[in-house]
Amino acid sequence: MTKTMLKMLSLFLLISGAVQAQKTKTPESIQEKKIQSLVKKMTIEEKVGLLHANSKFYVTGIPRLGIPEWALSDGPNGVRAEINRHDWGYSGWTTDSATCFPPGTALAASWNPKLAQERGIVLGEEARFRKKDILLGPGINIIRSPLCGRNFEYLSEDPFLISAMTVPYIKALQSKDVAASVKHFLANNEEENRVLVDVTMSERALHEIYLPGFKAAVEEGGALTVMAAYNKFRGDWCSESEYLDRQILRVELGFNGVLMTDWNAAHSTVKAALAGLDLEMGTDIKDYNEWYFANPLIKAVKEGKVPMAVVDEKVSNVLRVMMKTKMLGDKTREKGSMNTPEHQKAAYNSAAEAVVLLQNQGNVLPINFSQLKSIAVIGDNATRKHTSGGLSSEIKSLYEVTPLEALTKKFGSSLKINFVQGYEKQSTFKEGSNIGQSNSNKVDWKLIDEAVEAAKKSDVAIIFGGLNHDFDTESFDKQDMKLPYGQETLIREVAKVNPRTIVVIIAGSPVELTGIVQRVPSILWAWFGGMEAGNAVADVLSGKVNPSGKMPFTLPVSLEQSPAHALGNFPGRDLKVNYEEDILVGYRWFDTKKIVPQFPFGYGQSYTTFELDGLSTDKTTYSKDEIVRVKFSIKNSGSRLGAEVAQLYVSDPVCSVMRPTKELKGFEKVFLNPGETKIVEMMVKVSDLAFYNESKKGWTVEPGDFLFHLCTSSGDLGQTVKIVVQ
Ligand code: BGC
């Protein structure tokens, strides 16, 4: 038997196995029967019509069988404005302004899965109102390097945190009859050459770091669609990797939804079809009939290169997603709603809970605005709107409140606001190239002098700096980790004349703060905050909201500290990148190599104080199939309502393979009134303490001691309790 015949046989067995499993009478089996009977009625042309787009974001239906056109839309933070059918221009609708949430890093920084759920509900309702069937998000690639242009859109460097936020987001979105499309599968961790770069990594790194978010999305979240990444993985494009798409996604994770390409990321007909790709989107060939999954697929079937059973499998996947989202004549389908006050409140909550208080010497924050006569508001990001940037995640936001607008509205009638520009945006956005960032660090002394004058005559100076979407964007990476536009000099000069200088960083990826941490008392990290950005940050500044965000990534002192850069493998060479740091991504690297970052993963202060105490486990010895019940108390020992994120890390001090110093295995955001104490319980499966054993191609928990650390960041020693696994 030839290799191809073997492949086809195994495919046939796989498909007929799935069909066999569907023979018992459950709602699923009834659904599967309907799917099969629909498939039987289709011509090959009709089948193939369901497997490629007929425009930028739509797929042809089959009206005679009651199958409607399929409508897809970006993106993760809101429902994107309507795009022309056949080009990338906006359609100019007046009804497509939407609610805009803060992007992924801000979502993760809230460490609050309830907010992910809230977001999913809003996105689902707005997508349905706009008659969309699939929303292209969440984007959950690992933040591997501080420079990746799309870090702002993704969530974290830690797979546990990613999974914890992704699952409720997807479940909530899909509860509104809209399919999620979790993206980009897999290893789209840099934008530089994203459509060409070939990524290699160990099986262990794949299973422990890069895959868990997708696994959780599919297995726990029930994600109905997955988007294959642009890049190659071990020599094959992700959209046609037999290993990723068939072996891992279909067999290991049991995914039976739709695997689609990223836009213009299809490269073949036969290879992709056999590997498990279902849907081709965005191909840059004018005649849709000439796309890989159009006429060439019909030809491949006729020539016997792709079995009809494989096409039927794809069509079944499409129909399954349509049924699960109630597209096939179900009158109970969600109708949706748009821009409701509840939606806007959810966007506000998400922005407010994301803000991280990094530093607050002398309790300069919160500001009691009623006692002030004047404030200086400085910096381009005090007035810049960000929701329309970043490329595919851009949103035509119904409105966007800037920090200056919010401060003026809330406090402008009782005090003088001295706004000055402080620094100018010197970069330009150039799609596909970071050249627009070049030479963007000129110090403008005229603007700095103005800022110094404003700061001198004001009680407090607030500098809104950081980045914008010329840096944090799809399609290219940052050139470095510096604060651009001469901001460091501006901040230093302002701090010299006003000891009550607060820096607010608006950015979605790590920037170097070394030059300013010693110079200013207070630093807030406020992310790109979506439509309610200004209101959220103003309320944190005033103390109406007590900051409770925690960094979802490590903030290195300098770029060279972070693993991919320390090892010189970002973005790779000759269009190849090998992830040599292996499983030591983010804090796993910093902890294990004993490198002290600027601010650790999981770090964030509050206006109140907390005491965590009494860490214990229900037993001391566990077998491999048991659950460890961890208990502790947490008290708000200060005088304001606030929330602490209790983080549970685990280490395996003696193991036959290298293990990171510690890994996040649980967390809970606990809200407490002043003086209040709560008892918190967390559960960790012993099986979740395993490492991926490359020689056994599976997970292994080695018997012995494990240490559970209760911390408030990865940089905190916390309290430790030991358990024994038998
Ligand atoms: C992005 C995807 C996006 C798609 C459609 C691609 O360039 O990588 O994340 O969903 O475009 O806009």
Residues whose N, C-alpha, C, O or C-beta is under 5 A from the ligand:
A	BS01	BGC	D74 L136 D262 W263 S392
